[in-house]
């Protein structure tokens, strides 16, 4: 495409992005509706008061019937292939109303047929075996699934018999010990550990000293859960997690708890007009920082001074100012949304830091930036990589260090060190330099033989093991290319980064599809998100032929399909989602990078 044509496309896309600003002056985006979210929310409302919530329940059930896949199953998004977990939870929710409603019964029968094709017999104890085998030692999702099934009468009256007991009493230990315990759930699932653990304890027949310990711990565990309840009532602002907690506590006999009152109110408030629920209320901080990054230096042509000021003030206002009650981190981090259930993490924090450094004169935000930098320094794992929420939790996949977050933190720390060097004492400078060196070493060790890196919170539904080396590699390359310019005074580090960039670049070039697109890996159908992010990463190396083929594919695809979203996001417990602003911000970033380099 000619530069003039790309300028026209950039203007059109940036106008669309501008129209997506909410009334408060930042971007909220829109997450895909989730059959799993609908199923668990419907069950929670049913157990709370089926009559009082009849309208919401009926709308949710109608949405499930209208969005069933052709094979009878349910996927995580309406665009996703069916999977056992979402289908089983949907079957359980439908089971509450199948005998009373013929349409629900019909939907459930089609769903039963799908589950049979997956060797899941909903009338036998084999259900527990299938789910536990699927998730192995990680009980974060398997035990809540089986618990809801049992409460909904699946597979029968003794559904709790084969459900593992979650050790909710361990949550009473000081948080600093959590990482030393072999907990069966990830760090962000402590509310589920407590609530689901309590209802399993109440429903399952067990004896012995552990039962006596748990009986004594129950009240204290509920108090702990109540203390971590955000003002909004939504744990992590996540519909499934909040619903699992509510339905568990209701069935455990804790019906009068403020946790249930606020949780049910949260579920009612977050239901969409069409009867569905997303998996989380939104990713407003994330999509706002992605939007700022996508516009780059061109933001002054797209956003007015007032609009930029509102975005700046919003991002500053959602920086965490206290020790966070959920993961115990110090002040200074950012979570994924402005709502109170958000938790500071190692992707939104560097994202916010980098966006703010674009939007504000650096001297006006020194304190906020250095507190943010300190937050990042404290979260680094011993292996040099960065986890999402909690330092030192490495036993289960979603608590481990990962490449894309680590690359993002390298860039943020390098930028802070470059800008605020004069504000840091010698010890602080050394801390930054050490952290960057350790992170680069982590990325060197975790770059695959073929040059790729794997992301943690993003995947591809069509690749082996659902991994997305294209996303992970594209992001790390982009971060590295920018960080390299800031680390020019590091004679040892820069050559190491350049070697990794060369290997990663070679990987991206090799896995480009014949039609010019990129999917999650070689031979995988292309998407706007993956193609645009690959182009953005390659823009720095002047790979003209490959980039122009990619841009031509994007143009053709956009004309035929618009800004079609791909379910590349992986949420808690490996739930897929798509986000309305992902293709838009990625496409803008790709075009901007190409125009600016040519």
DOLO-6030 format. One record per residue (C-alpha): chain; x, y, z; residue in one letter. Coordinates in steps of 0.05 Angstrom, whole numbers, plus 5000, padded with zeros to 4 digits. Example, Ala and Ser with C-alpha at 12.3 -4.5 7.8 and 13.67 -1.06 7.14 Angstrom:
LOKOL, kette, east, north, up, rest
LOKOL, A, 5246, 4910, 5156, a
LOKOL, A, 5273, 4979, 5143, s
END
This chain:
LOKOL, kette, east, north, up, rest
LOKOL, A, 5000, 5000, 5000, x
LOKOL, A, 5022, 5071, 4986, x
LOKOL, A, 5038, 5117, 5044, x
LOKOL, A, 4979, 5162, 5025, x
LOKOL, A, 4931, 5103, 5030, x
LOKOL, A, 4958, 5084, 5097, x
LOKOL, A, 4950, 5155, 5122, x
LOKOL, A, 4877, 5152, 5101, x
LOKOL, A, 4868, 5085, 5137, x
LOKOL, A, 4903, 5112, 5199, x
LOKOL, A, 4857, 5172, 5201, x
LOKOL, A, 4795, 5128, 5193, x
LOKOL, A, 4818, 5080, 5248, x
LOKOL, A, 4839, 5136, 5296, x
LOKOL, A, 4770, 5168, 5286, x
LOKOL, A, 4738, 5102, 5307, x
LOKOL, A, 4784, 5099, 5367, x
LOKOL, A, 4765, 5170, 5385, x
LOKOL, A, 4691, 5151, 5382, x
LOKOL, A, 4704, 5095, 5432, x
LOKOL, A, 4725, 5143, 5488, x
LOKOL, A, 4674, 5138, 5544, x
LOKOL, A, 4639, 5197, 5577, x
LOKOL, A, 4693, 5199, 5630, x
LOKOL, A, 4747, 5210, 5578, x
LOKOL, A, 4782, 5142, 5576, x
LOKOL, A, 4772, 5076, 5540, x
LOKOL, A, 4732, 5019, 5570, x
LOKOL, A, 4730, 4972, 5511, x
LOKOL, A, 4682, 4913, 5510, x
LOKOL, A, 4696, 4841, 5529, x
LOKOL, A, 4661, 4784, 5494, x
LOKOL, A, 4600, 4753, 5526, x
LOKOL, A, 4616, 4688, 5562, x
LOKOL, A, 4573, 4625, 5566, x
LOKOL, A, 4612, 4605, 5627, x
LOKOL, A, 4599, 4672, 5660, x
LOKOL, A, 4525, 4665, 5644, x
LOKOL, A, 4520, 4594, 5671, x
LOKOL, A, 4553, 4609, 5738, x
LOKOL, A, 4517, 4675, 5747, x
LOKOL, A, 4449, 4642, 5733, x
LOKOL, A, 4464, 4588, 5784, x
LOKOL, A, 4485, 4639, 5837, x
LOKOL, A, 4421, 4680, 5826, x
LOKOL, A, 4379, 4616, 5828, x
LOKOL, A, 4408, 4593, 5894, x
LOKOL, A, 4401, 4662, 5924, x
LOKOL, A, 4327, 4674, 5906, x
LOKOL, A, 4300, 4644, 5842, x
LOKOL, A, 4235, 4683, 5847, x
LOKOL, A, 4266, 4751, 5861, x
LOKOL, A, 4316, 4743, 5804, x
LOKOL, A, 4268, 4709, 5755, x
LOKOL, A, 4277, 4761, 5701, x
LOKOL, A, 4353, 4759, 5702, x
LOKOL, A, 4353, 4683, 5703, x
LOKOL, A, 4306, 4677, 5644, x
LOKOL, A, 4347, 4726, 5603, x
LOKOL, A, 4410, 4687, 5619, x
LOKOL, A, 4378, 4620, 5600, x
LOKOL, A, 4350, 4650, 5535, x
LOKOL, A, 4420, 4676, 5517, x
LOKOL, A, 4448, 4606, 5527, x
LOKOL, A, 4395, 4575, 5482, x
LOKOL, A, 4407, 4628, 5428, x
LOKOL, A, 4483, 4621, 5430, x
LOKOL, A, 4492, 4546, 5430, x
LOKOL, A, 4544, 4520, 5380, x
LOKOL, A, 4520, 4477, 5322, x
LOKOL, A, 4551, 4415, 5355, x
LOKOL, A, 4510, 4428, 5418, x
LOKOL, A, 4567, 4451, 5461, x
LOKOL, A, 4589, 4519, 5488, x
LOKOL, A, 4656, 4554, 5480, x
LOKOL, A, 4685, 4611, 5521, x
LOKOL, A, 4663, 4663, 5470, x
LOKOL, A, 4608, 4658, 5418, x
LOKOL, A, 4665, 4651, 5367, x
LOKOL, A, 4700, 4595, 5404, x
LOKOL, A, 4696, 4520, 5393, x
LOKOL, A, 4660, 4482, 5448, x
LOKOL, A, 4699, 4457, 5507, x
LOKOL, A, 4683, 4409, 5564, x
LOKOL, A, 4689, 4459, 5622, x
LOKOL, A, 4642, 4513, 5595, x
LOKOL, A, 4594, 4461, 5568, x
LOKOL, A, 4591, 4423, 5634, x
LOKOL, A, 4577, 4486, 5674, x
LOKOL, A, 4524, 4507, 5623, x
LOKOL, A, 4493, 4437, 5630, x
LOKOL, A, 4491, 4445, 5706, x
LOKOL, A, 4457, 4513, 5703, x
LOKOL, A, 4406, 4488, 5652, x
LOKOL, A, 4393, 4429, 5698, x
LOKOL, A, 4361, 4475, 5748, x
LOKOL, A, 4305, 4492, 5699, x
LOKOL, A, 4303, 4436, 5649, x
LOKOL, A, 4243, 4401, 5680, x
LOKOL, A, 4202, 4465, 5681, x
LOKOL, A, 4220, 4495, 5613, x
LOKOL, A, 4216, 4457, 5547, x
LOKOL, A, 4264, 4504, 5511, x
LOKOL, A, 4316, 4496, 5567, x
LOKOL, A, 4305, 4421, 5564, x
LOKOL, A, 4318, 4421, 5489, x
LOKOL, A, 4382, 4461, 5497, x
LOKOL, A, 4405, 4414, 5552, x
LOKOL, A, 4392, 4352, 5510, x
LOKOL, A, 4434, 4379, 5453, x
LOKOL, A, 4488, 4396, 5503, x
LOKOL, A, 4485, 4325, 5532, x
LOKOL, A, 4497, 4298, 5463, x
LOKOL, A, 4559, 4342, 5455, x
LOKOL, A, 4586, 4320, 5523, x
LOKOL, A, 4576, 4247, 5504, x
LOKOL, A, 4619, 4258, 5441, x
LOKOL, A, 4673, 4282, 5490, x
LOKOL, A, 4665, 4219, 5532, x
LOKOL, A, 4631, 4256, 5589, x
LOKOL, A, 4573, 4219, 5621, x
LOKOL, A, 4535, 4271, 5663, x
LOKOL, A, 4498, 4216, 5701, x
LOKOL, A, 4560, 4181, 5728, x
LOKOL, A, 4618, 4195, 5775, x
LOKOL, A, 4663, 4195, 5713, x
LOKOL, A, 4648, 4270, 5708, x
LOKOL, A, 4696, 4284, 5766, x
LOKOL, A, 4750, 4240, 5736, x
LOKOL, A, 4747, 4276, 5669, x
LOKOL, A, 4752, 4346, 5699, x
LOKOL, A, 4806, 4328, 5749, x
LOKOL, A, 4847, 4294, 5695, x
LOKOL, A, 4840, 4355, 5651, x
LOKOL, A, 4866, 4405, 5702, x
LOKOL, A, 4914, 4358, 5738, x
LOKOL, A, 4942, 4387, 5803, x
LOKOL, A, 4913, 4456, 5791, x
LOKOL, A, 4847, 4458, 5829, x
LOKOL, A, 4835, 4532, 5814, x
LOKOL, A, 4780, 4515, 5765, x
LOKOL, A, 4767, 4440, 5770, x
LOKOL, A, 4740, 4441, 5841, x
LOKOL, A, 4693, 4501, 5830, x
LOKOL, A, 4666, 4467, 5767, x
LOKOL, A, 4652, 4402, 5803, x
LOKOL, A, 4623, 4439, 5863, x
LOKOL, A, 4572, 4476, 5820, x
LOKOL, A, 4555, 4412, 5783, x
LOKOL, A, 4543, 4376, 5849, x
LOKOL, A, 4499, 4433, 5875, x
LOKOL, A, 4459, 4431, 5811, x
LOKOL, A, 4448, 4355, 5816, x
LOKOL, A, 4504, 4331, 5770, x
LOKOL, A, 4517, 4273, 5770, x
LOKOL, A, 4467, 4258, 5826, x
LOKOL, A, 4454, 4262, 5901, x
LOKOL, A, 4525, 4246, 5921, x
LOKOL, A, 4562, 4293, 5875, x
LOKOL, A, 4611, 4316, 5928, x
LOKOL, A, 4639, 4246, 5939, x
LOKOL, A, 4696, 4254, 5889, x
LOKOL, A, 4710, 4329, 5897, x
LOKOL, A, 4778, 4344, 5929, x
LOKOL, A, 4776, 4385, 5993, x
LOKOL, A, 4807, 4454, 5984, x
LOKOL, A, 4849, 4471, 6046, x
LOKOL, A, 4814, 4537, 6061, x
LOKOL, A, 4845, 4539, 6131, x
LOKOL, A, 4913, 4553, 6100, x
LOKOL, A, 4888, 4621, 6078, x
LOKOL, A, 4891, 4642, 6151, x
LOKOL, A, 4966, 4638, 6152, x
LOKOL, A, 5004, 4703, 6140, x
LOKOL, A, 5008, 4720, 6066, x
LOKOL, A, 5084, 4715, 6066, x
LOKOL, A, 5077, 4640, 6077, x
LOKOL, A, 5031, 4629, 6017, x
LOKOL, A, 5087, 4620, 5968, x
LOKOL, A, 5119, 4566, 6013, x
LOKOL, A, 5055, 4525, 6016, x
LOKOL, A, 5037, 4475, 5962, x
LOKOL, A, 4969, 4508, 5952, x
LOKOL, A, 4926, 4476, 5899, x
LOKOL, A, 4899, 4542, 5872, x
LOKOL, A, 4934, 4603, 5841, x
LOKOL, A, 4946, 4667, 5880, x
LOKOL, A, 4886, 4705, 5851, x
LOKOL, A, 4837, 4650, 5869, x
LOKOL, A, 4841, 4655, 5945, x
LOKOL, A, 4767, 4675, 5949, x
LOKOL, A, 4749, 4611, 5913, x
LOKOL, A, 4797, 4571, 5958, x
LOKOL, A, 4758, 4596, 6018, x
LOKOL, A, 4686, 4596, 5994, x
LOKOL, A, 4688, 4533, 5952, x
LOKOL, A, 4730, 4499, 6006, x
LOKOL, A, 4678, 4515, 6058, x
LOKOL, A, 4619, 4488, 6019, x
LOKOL, A, 4657, 4424, 6001, x
LOKOL, A, 4674, 4416, 6075, x
LOKOL, A, 4601, 4425, 6093, x
LOKOL, A, 4574, 4376, 6041, x
LOKOL, A, 4628, 4323, 6040, x
LOKOL, A, 4628, 4267, 6092, x
LOKOL, A, 4697, 4266, 6125, x
LOKOL, A, 4724, 4252, 6195, x
LOKOL, A, 4789, 4262, 6232, x
LOKOL, A, 4832, 4317, 6260, x
LOKOL, A, 4831, 4358, 6195, x
LOKOL, A, 4756, 4364, 6200, x
LOKOL, A, 4761, 4391, 6271, x
LOKOL, A, 4814, 4441, 6248, x
LOKOL, A, 4771, 4464, 6189, x
LOKOL, A, 4709, 4471, 6233, x
LOKOL, A, 4748, 4517, 6278, x
LOKOL, A, 4777, 4556, 6219, x
LOKOL, A, 4712, 4568, 6182, x
LOKOL, A, 4689, 4633, 6216, x
LOKOL, A, 4759, 4664, 6213, x
LOKOL, A, 4765, 4646, 6139, x
LOKOL, A, 4698, 4680, 6125, x
LOKOL, A, 4722, 4742, 6161, x
LOKOL, A, 4785, 4742, 6119, x
LOKOL, A, 4743, 4735, 6056, x
LOKOL, A, 4700, 4793, 6078, x
LOKOL, A, 4761, 4837, 6089, x
LOKOL, A, 4784, 4825, 6018, x
LOKOL, A, 4715, 4841, 5988, x
LOKOL, A, 4720, 4902, 5944, x
LOKOL, A, 4669, 4958, 5950, x
LOKOL, A, 4638, 4937, 5883, x
LOKOL, A, 4622, 4868, 5910, x
LOKOL, A, 4659, 4835, 5852, x
LOKOL, A, 4721, 4795, 5869, x
LOKOL, A, 4772, 4817, 5816, x
LOKOL, A, 4711, 4847, 5781, x
LOKOL, A, 4704, 4777, 5752, x
LOKOL, A, 4635, 4749, 5742, x
LOKOL, A, 4653, 4674, 5747, x
LOKOL, A, 4696, 4682, 5810, x
LOKOL, A, 4644, 4726, 5845, x
LOKOL, A, 4588, 4678, 5825, x
LOKOL, A, 4627, 4616, 5849, x
LOKOL, A, 4639, 4650, 5916, x
LOKOL, A, 4566, 4670, 5923, x
LOKOL, A, 4534, 4603, 5905, x
LOKOL, A, 4584, 4566, 5950, x
LOKOL, A, 4571, 4609, 6011, x
LOKOL, A, 4495, 4607, 6000, x
LOKOL, A, 4497, 4531, 5998, x
LOKOL, A, 4544, 4529, 6058, x
LOKOL, A, 4491, 4564, 6100, x
LOKOL, A, 4523, 4633, 6103, x
LOKOL, A, 4465, 4666, 6068, x
LOKOL, A, 4465, 4730, 6109, x
LOKOL, A, 4536, 4748, 6093, x
LOKOL, A, 4552, 4817, 6065, x
LOKOL, A, 4596, 4779, 6014, x
LOKOL, A, 4533, 4748, 5985, x
LOKOL, A, 4492, 4812, 5987, x
LOKOL, A, 4545, 4852, 5950, x
LOKOL, A, 4563, 4795, 5904, x
LOKOL, A, 4492, 4784, 5881, x
LOKOL, A, 4482, 4859, 5871, x
LOKOL, A, 4546, 4859, 5829, x
LOKOL, A, 4520, 4802, 5785, x
LOKOL, A, 4453, 4837, 5774, x
LOKOL, A, 4488, 4902, 5757, x
LOKOL, A, 4536, 4872, 5706, x
LOKOL, A, 4485, 4832, 5666, x
LOKOL, A, 4480, 4858, 5595, x
LOKOL, A, 4417, 4877, 5558, x
LOKOL, A, 4418, 4813, 5517, x
LOKOL, A, 4420, 4771, 5581, x
LOKOL, A, 4494, 4753, 5579, x
LOKOL, A, 4553, 4768, 5623, x
LOKOL, A, 4626, 4780, 5604, x
LOKOL, A, 4680, 4746, 5646, x
LOKOL, A, 4702, 4812, 5676, x
LOKOL, A, 4671, 4881, 5677, x
LOKOL, A, 4724, 4910, 5631, x
LOKOL, A, 4799, 4920, 5619, x
LOKOL, A, 4796, 4995, 5618, x
LOKOL, A, 4867, 5010, 5643, x
LOKOL, A, 4896, 4960, 5594, x
LOKOL, A, 4858, 4983, 5533, x
LOKOL, A, 4870, 5056, 5551, x
LOKOL, A, 4946, 5046, 5554, x
LOKOL, A, 4943, 5004, 5489, x
LOKOL, A, 4906, 5062, 5456, x
LOKOL, A, 4958, 5113, 5478, x
LOKOL, A, 5014, 5067, 5453, x
LOKOL, A, 4978, 5056, 5387, x
LOKOL, A, 4974, 5130, 5373, x
LOKOL, A, 5045, 5144, 5396, x
LOKOL, A, 5074, 5211, 5376, x
LOKOL, A, 5012, 5222, 5331, x
LOKOL, A, 4967, 5229, 5391, x
LOKOL, A, 4970, 5305, 5386, x
LOKOL, A, 4937, 5300, 5317, x
LOKOL, A, 4882, 5255, 5343, x
LOKOL, A, 4869, 5277, 5415, x
LOKOL, A, 4859, 5348, 5438, x
LOKOL, A, 4899, 5375, 5496, x
LOKOL, A, 4837, 5368, 5540, x
LOKOL, A, 4826, 5296, 5520, x
LOKOL, A, 4899, 5279, 5535, x
LOKOL, A, 4894, 5313, 5603, x
LOKOL, A, 4832, 5272, 5621, x
LOKOL, A, 4867, 5207, 5602, x
LOKOL, A, 4928, 5228, 5642, x
LOKOL, A, 4887, 5246, 5704, x
LOKOL, A, 4848, 5182, 5699, x
LOKOL, A, 4910, 5138, 5697, x
LOKOL, A, 4940, 5175, 5755, x
LOKOL, A, 4876, 5168, 5795, x
LOKOL, A, 4875, 5092, 5789, x
LOKOL, A, 4946, 5081, 5813, x
LOKOL, A, 4942, 5039, 5877, x
LOKOL, A, 4957, 5084, 5937, x
LOKOL, A, 4958, 5033, 5994, x
LOKOL, A, 4982, 4962, 6010, x
LOKOL, A, 4933, 4923, 5968, x
LOKOL, A, 4885, 4879, 6009, x
LOKOL, A, 4883, 4825, 5956, x
LOKOL, A, 4955, 4809, 5940, x
LOKOL, A, 4991, 4849, 5994, x
LOKOL, A, 5034, 4889, 5945, x
LOKOL, A, 5061, 4958, 5963, x
LOKOL, A, 5031, 5023, 5935, x
LOKOL, A, 5049, 5042, 5864, x
LOKOL, A, 5020, 4989, 5818, x
LOKOL, A, 4962, 4991, 5769, x
LOKOL, A, 4908, 4939, 5757, x
LOKOL, A, 4869, 4926, 5693, x
LOKOL, A, 4808, 4968, 5708, x
LOKOL, A, 4786, 5029, 5748, x
LOKOL, A, 4735, 4988, 5788, x
LOKOL, A, 4751, 4971, 5861, x
LOKOL, A, 4760, 4896, 5850, x
LOKOL, A, 4821, 4907, 5805, x
LOKOL, A, 4889, 4882, 5830, x
LOKOL, A, 4957, 4913, 5811, x
LOKOL, A, 4994, 4870, 5761, x
LOKOL, A, 5059, 4867, 5722, x
LOKOL, A, 5029, 4882, 5654, x
LOKOL, A, 4983, 4940, 5669, x
LOKOL, A, 5035, 4973, 5714, x
LOKOL, A, 5090, 4980, 5660, x
LOKOL, A, 5034, 4996, 5610, x
LOKOL, A, 5009, 5054, 5653, x
LOKOL, A, 5080, 5079, 5667, x
LOKOL, A, 5097, 5081, 5593, x
LOKOL, A, 5031, 5115, 5575, x
LOKOL, A, 5039, 5168, 5629, x
LOKOL, A, 5109, 5184, 5607, x
LOKOL, A, 5080, 5197, 5537, x
LOKOL, A, 5024, 5241, 5564, x
LOKOL, A, 5056, 5284, 5618, x
LOKOL, A, 5117, 5329, 5626, x
LOKOL, A, 5163, 5281, 5663, x
LOKOL, A, 5179, 5328, 5721, x
LOKOL, A, 5105, 5334, 5739, x
LOKOL, A, 5096, 5259, 5753, x
LOKOL, A, 5164, 5242, 5784, x
LOKOL, A, 5135, 5215, 5850, x
LOKOL, A, 5082, 5171, 5817, x
LOKOL, A, 5132, 5143, 5767, x
LOKOL, A, 5186, 5126, 5818, x
LOKOL, A, 5135, 5093, 5864, x
LOKOL, A, 5112, 5053, 5804, x
LOKOL, A, 5184, 5034, 5789, x
LOKOL, A, 5195, 5012, 5861, x
LOKOL, A, 5132, 4969, 5855, x
LOKOL, A, 5162, 4934, 5795, x
LOKOL, A, 5229, 4923, 5829, x
LOKOL, A, 5195, 4889, 5888, x
LOKOL, A, 5154, 4841, 5845, x
LOKOL, A, 5212, 4811, 5807, x
LOKOL, A, 5221, 4736, 5819, x
LOKOL, A, 5286, 4703, 5838, x
LOKOL, A, 5291, 4674, 5767, x
LOKOL, A, 5294, 4745, 5740, x
LOKOL, A, 5226, 4742, 5707, x
LOKOL, A, 5162, 4777, 5726, x
LOKOL, A, 5098, 4743, 5751, x
LOKOL, A, 5029, 4773, 5744, x
LOKOL, A, 5007, 4788, 5815, x
LOKOL, A, 5050, 4756, 5869, x
LOKOL, A, 5124, 4747, 5876, x
LOKOL, A, 5149, 4677, 5890, x
LOKOL, A, 5087, 4638, 5869, x
LOKOL, A, 5116, 4591, 5817, x
LOKOL, A, 5082, 4524, 5827, x
LOKOL, A, 5022, 4533, 5781, x
LOKOL, A, 5025, 4562, 5710, x
LOKOL, A, 4988, 4627, 5720, x
LOKOL, A, 5032, 4647, 5778, x
LOKOL, A, 5098, 4636, 5743, x
LOKOL, A, 5145, 4687, 5711, x
LOKOL, A, 5130, 4697, 5638, x
LOKOL, A, 5164, 4728, 5577, x
LOKOL, A, 5115, 4781, 5553, x
LOKOL, A, 5106, 4812, 5623, x
LOKOL, A, 5181, 4810, 5634, x
LOKOL, A, 5195, 4845, 5568, x
LOKOL, A, 5144, 4898, 5585, x
LOKOL, A, 5177, 4910, 5653, x
LOKOL, A, 5247, 4915, 5621, x
LOKOL, A, 5222, 4971, 5577, x
LOKOL, A, 5187, 5008, 5634, x
LOKOL, A, 5248, 5003, 5680, x
LOKOL, A, 5296, 5024, 5624, x
LOKOL, A, 5252, 5084, 5609, x
LOKOL, A, 5247, 5105, 5682, x
LOKOL, A, 5322, 5097, 5692, x
LOKOL, A, 5336, 5138, 5630, x
LOKOL, A, 5289, 5195, 5649, x
LOKOL, A, 5298, 5198, 5724, x
LOKOL, A, 5372, 5179, 5731, x
LOKOL, A, 5387, 5246, 5766, x
LOKOL, A, 5332, 5233, 5817, x
LOKOL, A, 5359, 5165, 5838, x
LOKOL, A, 5416, 5153, 5887, x
LOKOL, A, 5471, 5104, 5870, x
LOKOL, A, 5437, 5046, 5906, x
LOKOL, A, 5372, 5057, 5869, x
LOKOL, A, 5407, 5062, 5802, x
LOKOL, A, 5442, 4996, 5817, x
LOKOL, A, 5375, 4964, 5835, x
LOKOL, A, 5346, 4985, 5768, x
LOKOL, A, 5407, 4961, 5730, x
LOKOL, A, 5408, 4894, 5767, x
LOKOL, A, 5333, 4883, 5755, x
LOKOL, A, 5340, 4898, 5681, x
LOKOL, A, 5400, 4852, 5674, x
LOKOL, A, 5365, 4795, 5710, x
LOKOL, A, 5303, 4804, 5668, x
LOKOL, A, 5343, 4803, 5603, x
LOKOL, A, 5378, 4740, 5627, x
LOKOL, A, 5310, 4709, 5641, x
LOKOL, A, 5287, 4725, 5571, x
LOKOL, A, 5351, 4696, 5542, x
LOKOL, A, 5340, 4631, 5580, x
LOKOL, A, 5267, 4627, 5559, x
LOKOL, A, 5274, 4643, 5486, x
LOKOL, A, 5258, 4579, 5448, x
LOKOL, A, 5308, 4547, 5401, x
LOKOL, A, 5267, 4573, 5342, x
LOKOL, A, 5272, 4644, 5369, x
LOKOL, A, 5203, 4651, 5398, x
LOKOL, A, 5176, 4669, 5466, x
LOKOL, A, 5110, 4645, 5496, x
LOKOL, A, 5062, 4694, 5529, x
LOKOL, A, 5022, 4675, 5591, x
LOKOL, A, 4955, 4712, 5585, x
LOKOL, A, 4947, 4705, 5510, x
LOKOL, A, 4938, 4643, 5466, x
LOKOL, A, 4909, 4617, 5402, x
LOKOL, A, 4851, 4568, 5399, x
LOKOL, A, 4878, 4534, 5336, x
LOKOL, A, 4950, 4520, 5356, x
LOKOL, A, 4979, 4459, 5391, x
LOKOL, A, 4970, 4467, 5466, x
LOKOL, A, 4934, 4533, 5451, x
LOKOL, A, 5000, 4571, 5455, x
LOKOL, A, 5014, 4635, 5417, x
LOKOL, A, 5088, 4644, 5401, x
LOKOL, A, 5072, 4698, 5350, x
LOKOL, A, 5039, 4743, 5402, x
LOKOL, A, 5093, 4730, 5454, x
LOKOL, A, 5150, 4741, 5405, x
LOKOL, A, 5120, 4803, 5374, x
LOKOL, A, 5110, 4836, 5442, x
LOKOL, A, 5179, 4819, 5469, x
LOKOL, A, 5212, 4843, 5404, x
LOKOL, A, 5175, 4909, 5407, x
LOKOL, A, 5195, 4920, 5480, x
LOKOL, A, 5267, 4900, 5467, x
LOKOL, A, 5275, 4945, 5406, x
LOKOL, A, 5253, 5006, 5446, x
LOKOL, A, 5291, 4986, 5509, x
LOKOL, A, 5356, 4977, 5468, x
LOKOL, A, 5357, 5050, 5450, x
LOKOL, A, 5351, 5069, 5524, x
LOKOL, A, 5406, 5021, 5546, x
LOKOL, A, 5459, 5045, 5497, x
LOKOL, A, 5509, 5055, 5554, x
LOKOL, A, 5506, 4981, 5573, x
LOKOL, A, 5561, 4950, 5528, x
LOKOL, A, 5548, 4878, 5551, x
LOKOL, A, 5472, 4881, 5553, x
LOKOL, A, 5458, 4912, 5485, x
LOKOL, A, 5494, 4858, 5443, x
LOKOL, A, 5455, 4804, 5482, x
LOKOL, A, 5390, 4839, 5467, x
LOKOL, A, 5409, 4847, 5394, x
LOKOL, A, 5423, 4772, 5388, x
LOKOL, A, 5354, 4756, 5417, x
LOKOL, A, 5321, 4807, 5371, x
LOKOL, A, 5354, 4774, 5311, x
LOKOL, A, 5330, 4704, 5331, x
LOKOL, A, 5259, 4729, 5347, x
LOKOL, A, 5256, 4767, 5281, x
LOKOL, A, 5276, 4705, 5243, x
LOKOL, A, 5221, 4666, 5277, x
LOKOL, A, 5167, 4717, 5257, x
LOKOL, A, 5191, 4719, 5185, x
LOKOL, A, 5189, 4643, 5180, x
LOKOL, A, 5118, 4635, 5207, x
LOKOL, A, 5085, 4688, 5163, x
LOKOL, A, 5029, 4655, 5122, x
LOKOL, A, 5032, 4654, 5046, x
LOKOL, A, 4975, 4705, 5043, x
LOKOL, A, 5016, 4754, 5084, x
LOKOL, A, 4980, 4744, 5150, x
LOKOL, A, 5003, 4717, 5217, x
LOKOL, A, 4964, 4670, 5262, x
LOKOL, A, 4988, 4643, 5329, x
LOKOL, A, 5041, 4600, 5296, x
LOKOL, A, 5063, 4572, 5229, x
LOKOL, A, 5004, 4552, 5185, x
LOKOL, A, 4951, 4580, 5231, x
LOKOL, A, 4896, 4624, 5202, x
LOKOL, A, 4913, 4698, 5209, x
LOKOL, A, 4878, 4750, 5252, x
LOKOL, A, 4882, 4826, 5254, x
LOKOL, A, 4913, 4824, 5323, x
LOKOL, A, 4969, 4775, 5308, x
LOKOL, A, 4985, 4803, 5239, x
LOKOL, A, 4986, 4875, 5263, x
LOKOL, A, 5029, 4860, 5324, x
LOKOL, A, 5078, 4821, 5282, x
LOKOL, A, 5083, 4880, 5234, x
LOKOL, A, 5093, 4928, 5292, x
LOKOL, A, 5151, 4885, 5316, x
LOKOL, A, 5183, 4880, 5247, x
LOKOL, A, 5176, 4954, 5230, x
LOKOL, A, 5242, 4968, 5266, x
LOKOL, A, 5283, 4923, 5220, x
LOKOL, A, 5259, 4947, 5152, x
LOKOL, A, 5231, 4879, 5129, x
LOKOL, A, 5196, 4914, 5072, x
LOKOL, A, 5170, 4854, 5032, x
LOKOL, A, 5141, 4817, 5092, x
LOKOL, A, 5112, 4880, 5123, x
LOKOL, A, 5079, 4903, 5058, x
LOKOL, A, 5049, 4834, 5048, x
LOKOL, A, 5022, 4837, 5119, x
LOKOL, A, 4993, 4907, 5109, x
LOKOL, A, 4961, 4885, 5044, x
LOKOL, A, 4928, 4826, 5079, x
LOKOL, A, 4903, 4872, 5135, x
LOKOL, A, 4873, 4920, 5084, x
LOKOL, A, 4838, 4864, 5047, x
LOKOL, A, 4814, 4831, 5111, x
LOKOL, A, 4789, 4897, 5140, x
LOKOL, A, 4749, 4913, 5077, x
LOKOL, A, 4716, 4845, 5079, x
LOKOL, A, 4707, 4835, 5154, x
LOKOL, A, 4715, 4902, 5189, x
LOKOL, A, 4751, 4901, 5256, x
LOKOL, A, 4735, 4828, 5270, x
LOKOL, A, 4758, 4806, 5339, x
LOKOL, A, 4797, 4742, 5351, x
LOKOL, A, 4791, 4704, 5417, x
LOKOL, A, 4865, 4709, 5433, x
LOKOL, A, 4859, 4732, 5505, x
LOKOL, A, 4867, 4681, 5561, x
LOKOL, A, 4834, 4700, 5625, x
LOKOL, A, 4835, 4669, 5694, x
LOKOL, A, 4835, 4593, 5692, x
LOKOL, A, 4849, 4594, 5617, x
LOKOL, A, 4782, 4624, 5596, x
LOKOL, A, 4784, 4653, 5526, x
LOKOL, A, 4759, 4723, 5511, x
LOKOL, A, 4761, 4774, 5455, x
LOKOL, A, 4763, 4849, 5465, x
LOKOL, A, 4732, 4901, 5419, x
LOKOL, A, 4793, 4947, 5420, x
LOKOL, A, 4848, 4894, 5409, x
LOKOL, A, 4843, 4893, 5333, x
LOKOL, A, 4835, 4968, 5329, x
LOKOL, A, 4895, 4987, 5373, x
LOKOL, A, 4940, 4933, 5341, x
LOKOL, A, 4922, 4956, 5271, x
LOKOL, A, 4937, 5029, 5288, x
LOKOL, A, 5003, 5010, 5320, x
LOKOL, A, 5024, 4972, 5257, x
LOKOL, A, 5006, 5028, 5209, x
LOKOL, A, 5036, 5083, 5253, x
LOKOL, A, 5102, 5044, 5258, x
LOKOL, A, 5107, 5033, 5184, x
LOKOL, A, 5090, 5105, 5164, x
LOKOL, A, 5139, 5133, 5215, x
LOKOL, A, 5196, 5090, 5189, x
LOKOL, A, 5184, 5106, 5115, x
END
